[in-house]
Amino acid sequence: MGRVTERRRVIRIRGEAVTVRPDTLVAEEPLEIRLNGNPLAITMRTPGDDFALAAGFLVSEGVLGAASDVRNIVYCAGAKDDGTNTYNVVDVQLAPGVPVPDITLERNVYTTSSCGLCGKASLDAVRTTARFPIADTPPVRLTPELLSRLPDRLRAAQRVFDRTGGLHAAALFSEDGELLDVREDVGRHNAVDKLVGRALSDGRLPLDRAVLLVSGRASFELAQKAVMAGIPVLAAVSAPSSLAVDLAAETGLTLVGFLRGQDMNVYAGEHRIALGAAATRG
């Protein structure tokens, strides 16, 4: 199986000092995801947690909703022409009775590997395939002070980032701010899939009392993955996209961006944020 990091020769320039030394880089390799033996998608990822990544991807596709939907997940033997295994091809076998989606070129569900859907079509696709409507029974309530502490907790848990500086991270927190799980990957969407896939195998879906924090920006696909896993709150340290805000508003997702220290922007679902009497309206 591929390594999480690799060493490469680098010429290091620090002012007038020039040295040659090895540098630690994050590994990046393709992963082909197959469904019942049929090719479904390819994603570039950091090796590790591949089964969780594949399962989480299929949750976001609306294919899986419980661990019982999966019969088996295996690496495909003999993935290369010479019969050796690359550990870069994963096959997800559905349990008997689980519907197999259309995986032709005219696919009916939104996927992170697809660029053929946009705008209202993307919003409709998520709404019609979501298994876990975001519920408020009772509603999750978060203070800005609690949210402000989460990025530092995520950063402290990024073990591979400390060695490479080249990984995105995603973390699940409880509504009390407890770190539940964290995953790293070259793709932030892969890191989220690994979290969701792990939750699926542990029987914890929907994640209806959890907060999802991502490094970087909040794209539509990350908002989509949160909605498909039943997560009520998505926070990002950078900006959201306009379509991510639209999806959050339509599905009831709380979306927080630019979460940096005590500062943050709430773009949707503000009813879950305890703003207090000082809240103002623009």
Backbone hydrogen bonds, N-H to C=O, Kabsch-Sander energy under -0.5 kcal/mol:
donor,donor_aa,acceptor,acceptor_aa,energy
6,E,25,L,-2.5
8,R,23,D,-2.3
10,V,21,R,-2.5
12,R,10,V,-0.7
12,R,19,T,-3.1
13,I,11,I,-0.5
14,R,12,R,-0.5
14,R,17,A,-2.8
17,A,14,R,-1.8
19,T,12,R,-2.5
21,R,10,V,-2.4
23,D,8,R,-2.9
25,L,6,E,-3.3
25,L,23,D,-0.6
27,A,4,V,-3.1
29,E,45,R,-2.7
31,L,43,T,-2.7
32,E,88,N,-3.0
33,I,31,L,-0.5
33,I,41,A,-3.3
34,R,32,E,-0.6
34,R,90,V,-3.3
35,L,38,N,-2.8
36,N,34,R,-0.5
36,N,92,V,-3.0
38,N,35,L,-1.8
40,L,33,I,-2.5
41,A,33,I,-1.7
43,T,31,L,-2.2
45,R,29,E,-2.8
45,R,43,T,-0.5
53,L,49,D,-2.5
54,A,50,D,-2.5
55,A,51,F,-2.4
56,G,52,A,-3.0
57,F,53,L,-2.5
58,L,54,A,-1.9
59,V,55,A,-1.6
60,S,56,G,-2.2
61,E,57,F,-1.0
62,G,59,V,-1.4
63,V,58,L,-2.2
64,L,58,L,-1.4
67,A,200,L,-0.5
69,D,66,A,-2.0
70,V,67,A,-1.7
71,R,69,D,-0.5
71,R,93,Q,-2.8
72,N,93,Q,-1.7
74,V,91,D,-2.1
76,C,89,V,-2.4
77,A,75,Y,-0.6
79,A,76,C,-0.6
80,K,84,T,-2.2
83,G,80,K,-2.0
86,T,84,T,-0.5
90,V,32,E,-2.9
91,D,74,V,-3.0
92,V,34,R,-2.8
92,V,90,V,-0.5
93,Q,72,N,-3.3
93,Q,91,D,-0.6
94,L,92,V,-0.6
95,A,69,D,-2.7
98,V,95,A,-2.0
103,I,101,P,-0.6
107,R,105,L,-1.0
108,N,102,D,-0.5
114,S,111,T,-1.4
121,A,118,C,-1.3
122,S,118,C,-0.6
122,S,119,G,-0.6
123,L,119,G,-1.8
124,D,120,K,-2.8
125,A,121,A,-2.1
126,V,122,S,-2.0
127,R,123,L,-2.3
128,T,124,D,-2.3
129,T,125,A,-1.1
130,A,126,V,-1.7
137,T,138,P,-0.9
142,L,272,R,-3.1
147,L,143,T,-2.2
148,S,144,P,-2.3
149,R,145,E,-0.8
149,R,146,L,-1.0
150,L,146,L,-0.6
150,L,147,L,-1.2
153,R,149,R,-1.3
154,L,150,L,-2.4
155,R,151,P,-2.8
156,A,152,D,-2.2
157,A,153,R,-0.8
157,A,154,L,-0.9
158,Q,155,R,-1.3
159,R,157,A,-1.5
162,D,158,Q,-1.1
163,R,159,R,-0.6
163,R,160,V,-0.9
164,T,160,V,-1.5
165,G,161,F,-2.4
168,H,185,D,-2.8
170,A,183,R,-2.2
171,A,213,L,-2.5
172,L,181,D,-2.6
173,F,211,V,-2.5
174,S,178,E,-2.5
175,E,209,R,-0.6
177,G,174,S,-2.0
180,L,172,L,-3.1
180,L,178,E,-0.5
181,D,172,L,-1.4
183,R,170,A,-2.4
185,D,168,H,-2.0
191,A,187,G,-2.0
192,V,188,R,-1.9
193,D,189,H,-2.2
194,K,190,N,-2.5
195,L,191,A,-1.7
196,V,192,V,-2.7
197,G,193,D,-3.1
198,R,194,K,-1.9
199,A,195,L,-2.1
200,L,196,V,-2.4
201,S,197,G,-2.2
202,D,198,R,-1.6
203,G,200,L,-1.6
204,R,199,A,-3.1
207,L,229,A,-2.5
208,D,206,P,-1.4
210,A,207,L,-1.3
211,V,173,F,-2.6
212,L,233,V,-2.8
213,L,171,A,-2.6
213,L,211,V,-0.6
214,V,235,A,-2.2
215,S,169,A,-2.4
218,A,239,A,-2.1
219,S,217,R,-0.8
223,A,219,S,-2.0
224,Q,220,F,-2.8
225,K,221,E,-2.1
226,A,222,L,-2.1
227,V,223,A,-2.4
228,M,224,Q,-2.6
229,A,225,K,-1.3
230,G,227,V,-1.5
231,I,226,A,-2.6
233,V,210,A,-0.9
234,L,254,T,-3.0
235,A,212,L,-3.1
236,A,256,V,-1.9
237,V,214,V,-1.4
238,S,216,G,-1.9
241,S,218,A,-1.9
245,V,241,S,-1.9
246,D,242,S,-2.1
247,L,243,L,-2.5
248,A,244,A,-2.4
249,A,245,V,-2.5
250,E,246,D,-2.0
251,T,247,L,-2.2
252,G,248,A,-1.7
253,L,248,A,-1.2
254,T,232,P,-2.9
255,L,253,L,-0.6
255,L,268,A,-1.7
256,V,234,L,-2.7
256,V,254,T,-0.5
257,G,265,N,-2.8
258,F,238,S,-2.2
259,L,236,A,-2.1
260,R,258,F,-1.3
260,R,263,D,-2.4
263,D,260,R,-2.1
265,N,257,G,-2.9
267,Y,255,L,-2.8
267,Y,265,N,-0.6
268,A,255,L,-1.0
272,R,269,G,-1.7
273,I,270,E,-1.7
274,A,142,L,-3.1
274,A,272,R,-0.6
275,L,273,I,-1.6
279,A,276,G,-1.3
